[in-house]
Amino acid sequence: MQAIGAIAKTAGEIGMTRDDLSKAKDLLQKHGDERDRLFDAMLSLLGKPSADGVIDEWKSTCEKASELLDGLNSSIPPSPSGERLTGIGAGDFYEGEKKVWAENGKGQIALVSDVLVKVKVANTGLIQQFNDDLKSIRDSNAEGQSTLNENLDAIKAELLDLANTLASKVGDKTLTAWMKDGSAKEYIKKWRDDVAQKSESNFTVAQQKGQLKKQILDKIEALKNAREQLDEKWIEEMYRSGEECTKSLPSLGETGDYRALDWVRFGEECLEPLGESRDVAAEQSKTLFDEVLPGLQGEIDARYAALTDDPSEISDWKSELQERQEAIQEALATEDEVIKNLAEGPYQEAARDTFDGVRSTFTEGMKDLLDRTKDAEDQLKV
């Protein structure tokens, strides 16, 4: 310890007794050992996996060190040239140590460690969270897409069945009789009810997809806004501030002949755990912003841009519906002319009543189907 050499030199110059010199050396050695333990305690704080309490413990340790130094100062026996450490030539040591412990007690090194660890923990949590979100997106989309495909196929099949039924009855000239006996009313009602139920099911799936999409996009936006406090550049800047602090401590402690060389070693040792926290945090930040986040955004863009995974699927489905709708309208127009040509009477009246109901139900059912499909598509426009 530098101070022991200083008092050994001073002892011969001022006429200290051997006993007083020995006692002073023992006190300084004991102080040095206690000081080393405090150094080790602070270094262990920088290596903690959690940042909880690090700053407070760091400051508390520095306060103990300052009290320990004062205790040493008051324990030194008087010498021919004065009292305490100044009297034995170690006044510069005392004054330098007081200054450096006071500066270290501000907790800047601990603060840097605290921030780096918190960023590391935050990035780890965010990576896990976004990976979980990615799984939720895939699982939810697979289930929802299955329901959508079943409903879209069923709606298309039921419309085809309606078109084929009308075409067949027009072909064999039984459509008017079917209208007259009222069976067509039940048929078209069942068609409309089935289509309405499946359209509503599609809307529910789309609503759930839209809500999940919005939640994920909000998280992505929030993370992008917080990037300045989580990315590699900011992590490196924080580490550099800690590095500057560790390197400044020896010069702050230098007083007179005291060089504060132990603080050089302490500062270098502090940089090891700080560097490890920086490296892990930076690697996780790179993973988060260069891999996980783009992957999640890409998944949203690919699977949640439209009602179906492939936007062309819903476009093709609408085109097929349009073709079948036109075929049905053509068949109904033909039947309208047939009924108009019937002689007035109960037969024509019964056929007309059913026909008008069938045409109205079909028209309204198609409008509701297309409107509800648009509502479902709009749920993904977030």
matplotlib code that plots the C-alpha trace (Angstrom):
import matplotlib.pyplot as plt

x = [0.0, 1.5, 0.8, 2.9, 5.9, 5.2, 5.1, 8.2, 10.1, 8.6, 9.3, 13.1, 12.8, 10.7, 11.9, 9.0, 9.5, 9.6, 6.5, 4.5, 5.7, 4.8, 1.3, 0.8, 1.8, -0.5, -3.4, -2.7, -2.4, -5.7, -7.3, -5.9, -7.3, -10.8, -10.6, -9.8, -12.9, -15.0, -13.5, -14.4, -17.9, -18.4, -17.1, -19.5, -22.3, -21.4, -21.6, -25.1, -27.6, -30.2, -29.8, -32.1, -30.4, -27.0, -26.8, -27.9, -25.5, -22.7, -23.3, -23.6, -20.3, -18.6, -20.0, -18.5, -15.2, -15.2, -16.1, -13.3, -10.8, -11.9, -11.6, -8.0, -7.2, -8.4, -6.5, -3.1, -0.9, 0.5, 3.9, 6.6, 5.3, 1.6, -1.5, -3.3, -2.3, -0.9, 1.5, 3.1, 3.4, 0.2, -2.0, -2.0, -3.2, -6.1, -7.1, -6.9, -8.9, -11.6, -12.0, -12.1, -14.5, -16.8, -16.8, -17.2, -20.0, -22.1, -22.7, -22.0, -20.3, -23.1, -25.7, -24.0, -24.1, -27.7, -28.7, -26.8, -28.2, -31.7, -31.3, -30.0, -33.0, -35.4, -34.1, -34.2, -37.8, -38.8, -37.2, -39.2, -42.4, -42.1, -41.3, -44.4, -46.4, -45.0, -46.3, -49.7, -49.9, -49.2, -51.4, -54.3, -54.0, -53.9, -57.1, -58.8, -57.8, -59.2, -62.6, -62.5, -61.7, -64.5, -67.0, -65.9, -66.0, -69.4, -70.9, -69.6, -71.0, -74.4, -74.6, -73.6, -76.3, -78.9, -77.8, -77.9, -81.3, -82.8, -81.1, -82.4, -85.9, -85.9, -84.6, -87.3, -90.0, -90.8, -89.7, -93.1, -94.8, -92.0, -92.9, -96.6, -96.5, -94.4, -91.4, -89.0, -89.7, -88.3, -85.4, -84.3, -84.8, -82.5, -79.9, -80.0, -79.8, -76.9, -75.0, -75.7, -74.4, -71.2, -70.7, -71.0, -68.5, -66.1, -66.5, -65.8, -62.6, -61.6, -62.3, -60.1, -57.3, -57.7, -57.5, -54.4, -52.8, -53.4, -51.9, -48.8, -48.4, -48.8, -46.0, -43.8, -44.3, -43.7, -40.4, -39.3, -39.9, -37.9, -35.0, -32.8, -32.6, -32.2, -30.1, -26.4, -25.3, -26.9, -25.6, -22.0, -22.5, -23.6, -20.6, -18.2, -19.6, -18.8, -15.4, -14.7, -15.8, -13.5, -10.6, -11.2, -11.1, -7.3, -6.8, -9.5, -7.6, -4.2, -3.2, 0.4, 2.6, -0.4, -1.0, -4.1, -2.7, -5.1, -7.9, -6.3, -6.6, -10.1, -11.2, -9.8, -11.5, -14.8, -14.6, -14.7, -18.3, -19.4, -18.0, -19.7, -23.1, -22.5, -21.6, -24.7, -27.0, -25.7, -26.0, -29.5, -30.3, -29.0, -31.1, -34.2, -34.0, -32.3, -34.0, -37.0, -38.7, -38.4, -39.5, -42.6, -43.4, -43.0, -45.4, -48.0, -47.5, -47.8, -50.7, -52.7, -52.7, -56.0, -58.9, -57.1, -53.4, -53.3, -55.2, -56.0, -58.1, -60.8, -60.6, -61.2, -63.9, -65.8, -65.4, -66.9, -69.8, -70.4, -70.7, -73.1, -75.1, -75.5, -76.6, -79.2, -80.5, -80.8, -82.8, -85.1, -85.6, -86.6, -89.1, -90.5, -91.4, -93.0, -95.2, -96.2, -97.5, -99.7, -103.4, -104.6, -106.0, -105.0, -102.2, -100.5, -101.1, -99.5, -96.5, -96.0, -96.2, -93.5, -91.4, -91.3, -90.4, -87.6, -86.2, -86.3, -84.7, -81.9, -81.2, -81.1, -79.1, -76.4, -76.2, -75.8, -73.2, -71.1, -71.5, -70.5, -67.6, -66.4, -66.9, -64.7, -62.0, -62.1, -61.2, -57.7, -57.2, -55.4]
y = [0.0, 3.4, 5.0, 2.5, 3.4, 7.1, 6.7, 4.5, 7.3, 9.9, 7.9, 8.3, 11.9, 12.9, 10.5, 8.1, 5.2, 1.7, 0.8, 3.7, 3.0, -0.6, 0.3, 2.7, 0.1, -2.5, 0.0, 0.9, -2.8, -3.6, -0.6, -1.8, -5.3, -3.8, -1.5, -4.4, -6.3, -3.2, -3.1, -6.7, -6.1, -3.3, -5.5, -8.2, -5.7, -5.0, -8.7, -9.2, -10.6, -8.2, -4.5, -4.3, -2.3, -2.0, 1.8, 2.0, -0.8, 0.9, 4.2, 2.5, 0.7, 4.0, 5.5, 2.6, 3.2, 6.8, 6.0, 3.4, 6.0, 8.4, 5.6, 4.9, 8.6, 8.9, 5.7, 6.8, 7.6, 11.1, 11.7, 14.4, 16.3, 16.2, 14.0, 11.5, 10.6, 14.0, 13.7, 10.6, 11.8, 10.2, 13.3, 13.3, 9.7, 10.7, 13.7, 11.9, 8.9, 11.2, 12.9, 9.7, 7.9, 10.9, 10.9, 7.2, 7.5, 9.4, 6.0, 6.8, 3.5, 1.6, 3.6, 2.6, -1.0, -0.7, 0.7, -1.9, -4.8, -3.3, -3.0, -6.5, -7.8, -5.7, -6.9, -10.5, -10.0, -8.3, -11.0, -13.6, -11.5, -10.9, -14.6, -15.5, -12.9, -14.5, -17.9, -16.4, -14.8, -18.1, -20.2, -17.7, -17.2, -20.9, -21.5, -18.4, -19.1, -22.6, -21.2, -18.6, -21.1, -23.4, -20.6, -19.1, -22.5, -23.3, -19.9, -20.4, -24.0, -22.9, -20.2, -22.7, -25.0, -22.2, -21.4, -25.0, -25.6, -22.6, -23.5, -27.1, -26.1, -23.5, -26.2, -28.7, -26.0, -26.9, -23.6, -22.0, -24.9, -24.8, -21.1, -21.8, -24.5, -22.2, -24.7, -22.1, -19.8, -22.3, -23.1, -19.4, -18.7, -21.5, -20.3, -16.8, -17.9, -20.2, -17.5, -14.9, -17.2, -17.9, -14.2, -13.4, -16.1, -14.6, -11.2, -12.5, -14.1, -10.9, -8.9, -11.1, -10.9, -7.1, -6.7, -8.9, -7.1, -3.7, -5.0, -6.2, -3.1, -0.9, -2.9, -2.6, 1.1, 1.6, -0.4, 1.6, 4.8, 3.4, 2.2, 5.1, 3.6, 0.0, -0.1, -0.9, 2.7, 3.9, 0.8, 1.7, 5.3, 4.2, 1.9, 4.7, 7.0, 4.3, 3.8, 7.5, 7.5, 4.6, 6.3, 9.6, 8.3, 8.0, 11.6, 12.8, 11.0, 12.3, 14.7, 15.9, 12.8, 10.4, 8.8, 6.7, 3.7, 1.2, 3.1, 2.4, -1.3, -1.0, 1.0, -1.7, -4.4, -2.5, -2.5, -6.3, -6.8, -3.6, -4.8, -8.2, -6.5, -4.2, -7.1, -9.2, -6.2, -5.2, -8.7, -9.0, -5.5, -6.6, -9.8, -7.8, -5.0, -6.8, -10.2, -10.5, -7.2, -7.4, -11.0, -10.0, -7.1, -9.4, -12.0, -9.2, -8.0, -11.5, -12.9, -9.9, -7.6, -9.1, -11.3, -14.3, -15.0, -14.6, -11.5, -13.0, -15.7, -13.3, -11.5, -14.7, -15.7, -12.5, -12.9, -16.4, -15.1, -12.4, -14.9, -17.1, -14.1, -13.0, -16.6, -16.6, -13.1, -14.3, -17.3, -15.1, -12.7, -15.5, -16.8, -13.3, -13.2, -16.7, -15.7, -12.5, -14.6, -16.8, -16.2, -14.2, -16.3, -18.1, -20.0, -16.9, -15.1, -17.9, -18.1, -14.3, -14.1, -16.7, -15.4, -11.9, -13.1, -15.3, -12.5, -10.1, -12.5, -13.4, -9.7, -8.8, -11.9, -11.1, -7.5, -8.5, -11.1, -8.6, -5.8, -8.1, -9.4, -5.8, -5.1, -8.2, -6.9, -3.5, -5.1, -5.7, -2.1, -1.0]
z = [0.0, -1.0, 2.3, 4.2, 2.2, 2.9, 6.7, 6.7, 5.0, 7.3, 10.5, 10.2, 9.4, 12.4, 15.0, 15.5, 17.8, 16.4, 18.3, 16.9, 13.4, 13.8, 15.1, 12.3, 9.7, 11.2, 11.2, 7.5, 6.6, 8.3, 6.6, 3.2, 3.7, 4.7, 1.7, -0.6, 0.7, -0.1, -3.6, -4.1, -2.8, -5.3, -8.1, -7.2, -7.4, -11.0, -11.8, -10.4, -12.9, -11.5, -11.2, -8.1, -5.3, -7.0, -6.8, -3.2, -2.1, -4.0, -2.3, 1.1, 0.5, -0.3, 2.9, 4.8, 3.1, 4.0, 7.7, 7.6, 6.5, 9.2, 11.7, 10.5, 10.7, 14.3, 15.4, 14.3, 17.4, 17.7, 16.2, 16.9, 13.9, 14.6, 15.0, 12.8, 9.3, 8.5, 11.5, 10.0, 6.4, 5.0, 4.9, 1.1, 1.2, 3.5, 1.6, -1.8, -0.5, 0.9, -2.5, -4.5, -2.2, -2.3, -6.1, -6.3, -3.8, -6.3, -7.9, -11.5, -12.2, -10.4, -12.4, -15.7, -14.5, -13.4, -16.8, -18.9, -16.8, -17.1, -20.9, -21.1, -19.1, -21.1, -24.4, -23.2, -22.1, -25.4, -27.5, -25.6, -25.8, -29.5, -30.1, -28.2, -30.2, -33.4, -32.3, -31.4, -34.8, -36.5, -34.3, -34.4, -38.1, -38.8, -36.8, -38.2, -41.8, -41.5, -40.5, -43.2, -45.9, -44.7, -44.7, -48.1, -49.7, -48.2, -49.3, -52.8, -52.9, -51.6, -54.2, -56.9, -55.7, -55.9, -59.4, -60.5, -58.9, -60.8, -64.0, -63.8, -63.0, -65.8, -68.2, -67.3, -67.0, -63.3, -61.8, -62.0, -60.3, -57.6, -57.1, -57.1, -54.4, -52.1, -51.6, -53.1, -50.1, -47.6, -49.9, -50.3, -46.6, -45.6, -48.2, -46.8, -43.1, -43.9, -45.8, -43.0, -40.3, -42.2, -43.1, -39.4, -38.5, -41.1, -39.5, -36.0, -37.3, -39.1, -36.0, -33.9, -36.5, -36.7, -32.9, -32.7, -35.6, -33.9, -30.6, -32.3, -34.5, -31.4, -29.7, -32.7, -32.9, -29.2, -29.5, -32.4, -30.4, -27.5, -29.8, -28.7, -25.2, -26.3, -29.4, -29.8, -30.2, -27.0, -25.1, -26.3, -25.2, -21.8, -21.4, -22.5, -19.8, -17.2, -18.7, -18.4, -14.8, -13.9, -15.5, -13.8, -10.3, -10.0, -11.1, -8.7, -5.9, -6.7, -4.0, -3.4, -3.5, -3.4, -6.9, -6.1, -8.1, -6.5, -8.1, -11.5, -10.9, -9.4, -12.5, -14.8, -12.9, -13.0, -16.8, -17.0, -15.7, -17.4, -20.7, -20.3, -19.6, -22.6, -25.0, -23.9, -24.1, -27.5, -28.9, -27.7, -29.1, -32.5, -32.3, -31.3, -33.9, -36.8, -36.6, -34.3, -35.0, -38.9, -38.7, -36.7, -39.1, -42.0, -40.6, -40.0, -43.6, -45.0, -43.0, -41.8, -44.9, -46.1, -45.0, -46.5, -46.4, -50.2, -51.1, -54.5, -52.9, -51.7, -55.0, -56.9, -54.6, -55.2, -58.9, -58.8, -56.6, -59.1, -62.0, -60.1, -59.0, -62.6, -63.6, -60.8, -61.8, -65.4, -64.3, -62.2, -65.0, -67.3, -64.6, -64.2, -67.8, -67.6, -64.7, -66.5, -69.3, -67.1, -67.2, -64.3, -61.5, -58.3, -59.9, -61.2, -57.9, -55.9, -58.3, -58.3, -54.5, -54.0, -56.8, -55.6, -52.1, -53.5, -55.6, -52.7, -50.3, -52.8, -53.5, -49.9, -49.0, -51.6, -50.5, -46.8, -47.8, -49.7, -47.1, -44.3, -46.2, -46.7, -43.0, -42.3, -44.7, -43.1, -39.7, -41.2, -42.3, -39.1]

ax = plt.figure().add_subplot(projection="3d")
ax.plot(x, y, z, "-o")
ax.set_aspect("equal")
plt.show()
